[in-house]
Amino acid sequence: MMSKTNAQAEVIELNPEVVKGTLDSWLDGFFALLPNIAVALVLIAVTFFLGKMIRKSAIGLAARRDRENLGEMLGSFAKWSVYVMGSLLAATIVVPSLRPGDLIAGLGIGTVAIGFAFKDILQNWLAGILILLKRPFTNGDQIEVDDYAGTIEHIDSRATIIKTFDGQRVIIPNSQLYTNSVLVKTAYRYRRSEYDVGIGYGDDMGRAKDAILKSLRELKEVTDEHDIEVLPWDLAASWVTLRVRWWTDTDQFSVVTARAAVIAAIKQTLDAEGVDMPYETVVNLFHDQTDELDGRRDQQREGWPVPANGAPKSRWQLRADLTKETKPA
């Protein structure tokens, strides 16, 4: 008896009059809001057109000042800001009971949530704005950051696109470029390069220097805006080091081309002048470390056993003895 009563209670009665009344109220409300909807659609269309015009004007104004990337970024930001404001106004027109203050408050809360969710994206965007405003580098500059070096192709709202010197594309986040050290290779008109050359101790250093200077001054790859330098730099184990310095244009192609030409000219010039470029000389001394005399400085020196005619002598003592033998009586 109870189950039958419950089954009767679960039957839903569909009243056509109620459905008809609900639909009629909806249609009446829709037709009543038609003027508001039309105004809202017109407002959205005007907002869309206005946003595109603002973006186009920003890009054009920035292009006249050689700031295309900045104009594109700010223009896009202004366009979407206009879109959001227009949508909010359209919503208040369609639904008059919707207050703009509530929308702005809700938008503020939503913006905070979006900021936390997209922190890295916003950080890169702000870094891109600062890079484009301060212009430490721009399109076409050659830079080196971390392990990447190449030419900047484009700076957008999130990252900077670099074409490496070996023909690859690298996308580096703007925040990384703004917070890390960046070497701008093309910041100035000329760049200095250097190369170390070793000549023999018995060669005339002045003659080698003059020969190198003469050969490098004849190279078209080396600019004559700065002096070429050949500096005595080190007294190495097997040679005297000369450091050669020269200047070229700052682009990578000019630097590499000039370096190859300079090295070839140095080699040919020193060969023609008869200046030796010695190999590294290494002397290895071997002795039996199980010898009874090993480690006894009064009986052994630098691995060699003591001579039969006395104790081992130091280097300065040997030099003094040699001087006495060569000095005329």
C-alpha positions as CSV (number, residue, x, y, z in Angstrom):
1,M,0.0,0.0,0.0
2,M,2.9,2.4,0.8
3,S,4.7,1.6,-2.4
4,K,1.6,2.4,-4.5
5,T,1.2,5.7,-2.6
6,N,4.8,6.7,-3.2
7,A,4.6,5.9,-6.9
8,Q,1.5,8.1,-7.2
9,A,3.4,10.9,-5.4
10,E,6.4,10.7,-7.8
11,V,4.2,11.3,-10.9
12,I,4.9,14.8,-12.2
13,E,1.9,16.6,-13.7
14,L,2.7,18.8,-16.7
15,N,0.4,21.7,-16.9
16,P,0.4,23.2,-20.5
17,E,-0.9,26.5,-19.1
18,V,2.1,26.9,-16.8
19,V,4.5,26.2,-19.7
20,K,2.8,28.5,-22.0
21,G,2.8,31.3,-19.4
22,T,6.5,30.8,-18.7
23,L,7.3,31.0,-22.4
24,D,5.1,34.0,-22.9
25,S,7.0,35.8,-20.0
26,W,10.3,35.0,-21.6
27,L,9.3,36.3,-25.0
28,D,7.8,39.4,-23.5
29,G,11.1,40.0,-21.6
30,F,13.1,39.4,-24.8
31,F,11.1,41.8,-26.9
32,A,11.2,44.3,-24.1
33,L,15.0,44.1,-24.1
34,L,15.4,44.2,-27.9
35,P,16.2,47.9,-27.9
36,N,18.8,47.4,-25.2
37,I,20.3,44.4,-27.1
38,A,20.5,46.5,-30.3
39,V,22.2,49.3,-28.5
40,A,24.6,46.8,-26.9
41,L,25.4,45.2,-30.3
42,V,26.1,48.6,-31.8
43,L,28.3,49.5,-28.8
44,I,30.3,46.2,-29.3
45,A,30.7,46.9,-33.0
46,V,31.9,50.5,-32.3
47,T,34.2,49.1,-29.6
48,F,35.7,46.6,-32.0
49,F,36.3,49.2,-34.6
50,L,37.7,51.6,-32.1
51,G,40.1,49.0,-30.7
52,K,41.5,48.2,-34.1
53,M,41.9,51.9,-34.9
54,I,43.8,52.5,-31.6
55,R,46.1,49.5,-32.3
56,K,46.8,50.7,-35.8
57,S,47.5,54.3,-34.7
58,A,49.8,53.1,-32.0
59,I,51.8,50.9,-34.4
60,G,52.0,53.7,-36.9
61,L,53.1,56.3,-34.4
62,A,55.8,53.9,-33.0
63,A,57.0,53.1,-36.5
64,R,57.7,56.7,-37.2
65,R,60.0,56.7,-34.2
66,D,61.6,53.3,-35.1
67,R,59.7,51.5,-32.3
68,E,57.6,49.0,-34.2
69,N,57.8,46.3,-31.6
70,L,56.8,48.7,-28.8
71,G,53.9,50.0,-30.8
72,E,52.6,46.5,-31.6
73,M,52.8,45.5,-27.9
74,L,51.1,48.7,-26.5
75,G,48.6,48.7,-29.4
76,S,47.5,45.2,-28.6
77,F,47.2,46.0,-24.9
78,A,45.1,49.1,-25.6
79,K,42.9,47.2,-28.1
80,W,42.0,44.5,-25.6
81,S,41.4,47.0,-22.8
82,V,38.9,48.8,-25.1
83,Y,37.3,45.4,-25.9
84,V,36.9,44.6,-22.2
85,M,35.5,48.0,-21.3
86,G,33.0,47.9,-24.2
87,S,31.8,44.4,-23.2
88,L,31.2,45.5,-19.6
89,L,29.2,48.5,-20.8
90,A,27.2,46.4,-23.2
91,A,26.4,44.0,-20.4
92,T,25.1,46.8,-18.2
93,I,22.9,48.0,-21.1
94,V,21.3,44.6,-21.7
95,V,20.8,44.0,-18.0
96,P,20.1,47.3,-16.3
97,S,20.1,45.7,-12.9
98,L,23.7,44.8,-13.3
99,R,25.7,47.6,-11.7
100,P,29.2,48.6,-13.1
101,G,30.6,48.7,-9.6
102,D,29.8,45.0,-9.1
103,L,31.4,44.2,-12.4
104,I,34.6,46.2,-11.6
105,A,34.8,44.6,-8.2
106,G,34.4,41.2,-9.7
107,L,36.9,42.0,-12.4
108,G,39.4,43.1,-9.8
109,I,39.1,39.9,-7.9
110,G,39.4,38.0,-11.2
111,T,42.4,40.0,-12.2
112,V,44.2,39.0,-9.0
113,A,43.4,35.4,-9.5
114,I,44.6,35.6,-13.1
115,G,47.7,37.4,-12.0
116,F,48.7,34.5,-9.7
117,A,47.8,31.9,-12.3
118,F,49.7,33.6,-15.1
119,K,52.5,35.2,-13.1
120,D,55.3,34.1,-15.5
121,I,53.4,35.4,-18.6
122,L,52.7,38.8,-16.9
123,Q,56.4,39.0,-15.8
124,N,57.6,38.4,-19.3
125,W,55.1,40.9,-20.7
126,L,56.3,43.6,-18.3
127,A,59.9,42.8,-19.0
128,G,59.2,43.1,-22.7
129,I,57.6,46.5,-22.2
130,L,60.7,47.7,-20.2
131,I,63.1,46.3,-22.9
132,L,61.2,48.1,-25.6
133,L,61.1,51.3,-23.7
134,K,64.8,51.4,-22.6
135,R,66.0,49.7,-25.8
136,P,69.3,48.1,-24.6
137,F,69.1,46.2,-27.9
138,T,66.7,46.0,-30.8
139,N,65.9,44.0,-33.9
140,G,69.1,43.3,-35.9
141,D,71.5,43.5,-32.9
142,Q,73.7,40.6,-32.3
143,I,73.7,39.5,-28.6
144,E,75.0,36.7,-26.4
145,V,73.1,35.5,-23.4
146,D,73.8,32.4,-21.4
147,D,74.9,29.8,-24.0
148,Y,73.2,31.5,-26.9
149,A,74.6,34.0,-29.4
150,G,72.9,35.3,-32.5
151,T,70.9,38.0,-34.2
152,I,67.6,39.4,-32.8
153,E,64.8,38.8,-35.2
154,H,61.8,40.0,-33.2
155,I,60.8,41.1,-29.7
156,D,57.2,40.3,-28.8
157,S,55.1,40.4,-25.7
158,R,56.4,37.2,-24.2
159,A,59.8,36.4,-25.6
160,T,62.7,37.6,-27.8
161,I,63.4,35.5,-30.9
162,I,67.1,35.0,-31.8
163,K,68.6,33.4,-34.9
164,T,71.9,31.8,-33.9
165,F,75.0,32.1,-36.0
166,D,74.7,28.5,-37.0
167,G,71.2,29.0,-38.4
168,Q,68.9,27.9,-35.5
169,R,66.1,29.7,-33.8
170,V,66.1,30.4,-30.0
171,I,63.1,31.8,-28.1
172,I,64.3,33.4,-24.8
173,P,61.8,34.7,-22.3
174,N,61.9,38.5,-21.8
175,S,62.3,38.2,-18.1
176,Q,65.5,36.2,-18.6
177,L,66.9,38.9,-20.8
178,Y,65.9,41.7,-18.4
179,T,67.3,40.1,-15.3
180,N,70.4,38.4,-16.6
181,S,73.6,39.9,-18.1
182,V,73.4,40.3,-21.9
183,L,76.5,40.9,-24.1
184,V,75.4,43.2,-27.0
185,K,78.1,42.6,-29.7
186,T,76.9,45.2,-32.1
187,A,76.4,48.1,-29.6
188,Y,79.3,50.0,-31.0
189,R,80.7,50.6,-34.5
190,Y,83.9,48.6,-34.1
191,R,85.0,45.5,-32.1
192,R,88.5,44.5,-31.1
193,S,89.9,41.0,-31.6
194,E,93.2,39.4,-30.5
195,Y,95.4,36.4,-31.1
196,D,98.6,35.2,-29.4
197,V,101.7,34.2,-31.5
198,G,104.7,32.5,-30.1
199,I,108.2,33.2,-31.6
200,G,111.6,31.6,-30.6
201,Y,113.7,33.1,-27.9
202,G,116.6,33.5,-30.4
203,D,114.5,35.5,-32.9
204,D,114.5,39.3,-33.2
205,M,111.3,40.3,-31.5
206,G,111.3,43.8,-33.1
207,R,111.7,42.4,-36.6
208,A,108.8,40.0,-36.0
209,K,106.6,42.8,-34.6
210,D,107.3,45.1,-37.6
211,A,106.6,42.3,-40.1
212,I,103.3,41.5,-38.4
213,L,102.2,45.1,-38.3
214,K,103.1,45.6,-42.0
215,S,101.2,42.5,-43.1
216,L,98.0,43.4,-41.1
217,R,97.9,46.9,-42.3
218,E,97.5,45.6,-45.9
219,L,94.4,43.5,-45.0
220,K,91.1,45.0,-46.2
221,E,89.3,43.0,-43.5
222,V,91.0,45.1,-40.7
223,T,89.8,48.6,-40.2
224,D,92.2,51.5,-40.2
225,E,90.1,53.5,-37.8
226,H,92.1,52.1,-34.9
227,D,95.7,51.2,-34.5
228,I,96.9,47.6,-34.8
229,E,98.9,46.5,-31.8
230,V,101.6,43.8,-31.4
231,L,102.6,43.6,-27.7
232,P,105.2,41.4,-25.9
233,W,102.8,39.5,-23.6
234,D,104.5,36.4,-22.0
235,L,107.8,34.6,-21.6
236,A,106.5,31.1,-22.0
237,A,108.5,27.8,-21.5
238,S,109.3,27.4,-25.2
239,W,108.5,30.8,-26.9
240,V,108.0,34.5,-26.5
241,T,104.3,35.4,-26.7
242,L,103.3,38.3,-28.9
243,R,99.7,39.4,-28.5
244,V,98.2,40.8,-31.7
245,R,95.2,43.1,-31.5
246,W,93.1,44.5,-34.4
247,W,89.7,46.1,-35.0
248,T,86.9,45.2,-37.3
249,D,83.2,45.9,-37.8
250,T,81.1,44.5,-35.0
251,D,79.0,41.9,-37.0
252,Q,80.0,38.3,-36.6
253,F,80.7,37.8,-40.3
254,S,83.3,40.6,-40.3
255,V,84.9,39.4,-37.1
256,V,85.3,35.8,-38.3
257,T,86.5,36.8,-41.7
258,A,89.1,39.1,-40.4
259,R,90.4,36.6,-37.8
260,A,91.0,34.0,-40.5
261,A,92.8,36.6,-42.7
262,V,94.9,37.8,-39.8
263,I,96.1,34.3,-38.8
264,A,97.0,33.4,-42.4
265,A,98.9,36.7,-42.8
266,I,100.9,36.2,-39.6
267,K,101.9,32.6,-40.6
268,Q,102.9,33.6,-44.1
269,T,104.8,36.7,-42.9
270,L,106.8,35.0,-40.2
271,D,107.7,32.1,-42.5
272,A,108.9,34.6,-45.1
273,E,111.0,36.5,-42.5
274,G,112.5,33.3,-41.2
275,V,111.0,33.8,-37.7
276,D,110.7,30.5,-35.8
277,M,107.3,29.5,-34.3
278,P,108.5,26.7,-32.0
279,Y,106.5,23.8,-30.7
280,E,106.2,23.3,-27.0
281,T,109.2,21.6,-25.5
282,V,108.7,19.2,-22.6
283,V,111.5,17.5,-20.7
284,N,110.6,14.4,-18.6
285,L,113.1,13.1,-16.1
286,F,112.7,9.5,-15.0
287,H,114.5,7.7,-12.2
288,D,114.0,4.6,-10.1
289,Q,111.9,5.7,-7.1
290,T,113.0,2.5,-5.2
291,D,116.6,3.7,-5.2
292,E,118.1,4.1,-1.7
293,L,119.1,7.7,-2.5
294,D,115.6,8.8,-3.6
295,G,114.6,11.9,-1.8
296,R,118.0,12.7,-0.3
297,R,118.9,16.1,-1.6
298,D,122.6,15.9,-0.6
299,Q,123.0,12.8,-2.8
300,Q,120.4,13.4,-5.6
301,R,119.1,16.3,-7.6
302,E,116.0,16.3,-10.0
303,G,116.1,12.5,-10.4
304,W,119.8,12.3,-11.4
305,P,122.3,10.5,-9.2
306,V,125.1,12.5,-7.6
307,P,128.2,13.0,-9.8
308,A,131.3,11.0,-8.8
309,N,133.3,14.2,-8.1
310,G,131.1,15.8,-5.5
311,A,127.6,16.7,-4.3
312,P,124.9,18.0,-6.8
313,K,125.0,21.7,-7.4
314,S,122.1,24.2,-7.7
315,R,121.3,25.9,-11.0
316,W,122.9,29.2,-10.1
317,Q,126.1,27.4,-9.0
318,L,126.3,25.6,-12.3
319,R,125.9,28.9,-14.1
320,A,128.6,30.5,-12.1
321,D,131.0,27.6,-12.8
322,L,130.2,27.9,-16.5
323,T,131.0,31.6,-16.4
324,K,134.4,31.0,-14.8
325,E,135.3,28.4,-17.4
326,T,134.4,30.7,-20.4
327,K,136.0,33.8,-18.9
328,P,139.5,34.5,-20.4
329,A,142.4,34.2,-18.1
